[in-house]
């Protein structure tokens, strides 16, 4: 420990410059810089949160005065939270440099943002803190991973993306099948892709009793519908449905294996195993994957202002020739098909659906990725942190983790300190999209930092930014800075 601390305070790890010379070069006053950044971020956050909360209110059709007032308060509170976060980080950075008199790397890069974020998140609504904490933790983990690889601390694991995805999706499916998953978005996606959760499944004895009743009812209903088929044929939308049911019922009578379903299968009372795999798994998931990619592509073109390209997406030659839609649709459908068919087969040997889903998810992930798609690192990390969040929620519900709000604030503060460090000293390790987001929310104030001074640490602090030298007021610069930096730059 003393050797590590001695490295932090050694001359190679610090520079004797103040915050005006290294940070807010656009103004020599710390209070003015912190207040300006806070107001800019608050203003930009209003543009970010207003459409989000208002759109949610419109979708929920809550237009009364009480809900509109609540929406306005949520917009202001979330905007104040982000503005306070930016204000406190700059304020603590200036205070730390004023106290120490030097910039110590990486203490001055981590500690100010840690304490600033720790205080700022207390201004946000408690219901949003957990989602924010794990969101920034996802971004910070990807930054940490890239930094560790670039410095040689770790080596990329071959096919590590497959391992991360399989591990994360197995955990999420296990929690989902045990009715413990509380994430509405993930639950909705699972319901679309693999079907409803295990809570609707009945005991085998009860299912066997209902099976005969439902089979008799189905046979009687189909016979009755076939008798009335020709009486309703003048309604053109009736005859394809009834004719299809009649032929499918005939085929199932000819081949009884098509009507078989195990008593432990969750689809037992609705479909046979073959029907569930073919119609509910493959065809439904394939259609879902195809049109979801099509819709996302269409919306992205509209938001970018490319209206002509947006409507060209629906041209038949583009729909047929686009391998992107086909690859994603085949990935979703193959995952759903392999997962549900594996569960149906494992029900013959292991009468516990929650444990069956672990084996099935591993088989489905391996099969779908090996055939049709390659996992993205960002997507894998996103699912990993979603699984960590789900495990955290389960641990809180079971009472294994006390004081969960305290841990949430600490996770958020640590993640924000890593993001702040990367934005200042190693911007090349950040995702370009998140880098653009930070530039837009602070109106490009990150470009006004004197990154030439930060290059002494060897972290490529100026990579991705154009050369910039602030117009310093020499009354607020130190003699050492003038002699060692300005004289060489000029």
Helices and strands as residue ranges (DSSP letters): H 2-8, G 11-13, E 14-15, H 19-22, H 30-60, H 65-100, E 103-104, H 107-120, G 121-123, H 126-150, H 160-177, H 184-193, G 198-200, H 204-227, G 230-232, H 236-254, G 256-259, H 273-275, I 276-283, H 284-303, H 307-312, H 316-321, H 323-346, H 353-371, H 377-398, H 404-425, G 427-429, H 432-441, G 445-448, H 451-454, G 455-457, G 474-476, H 479-481, I 482-486, H 487-489
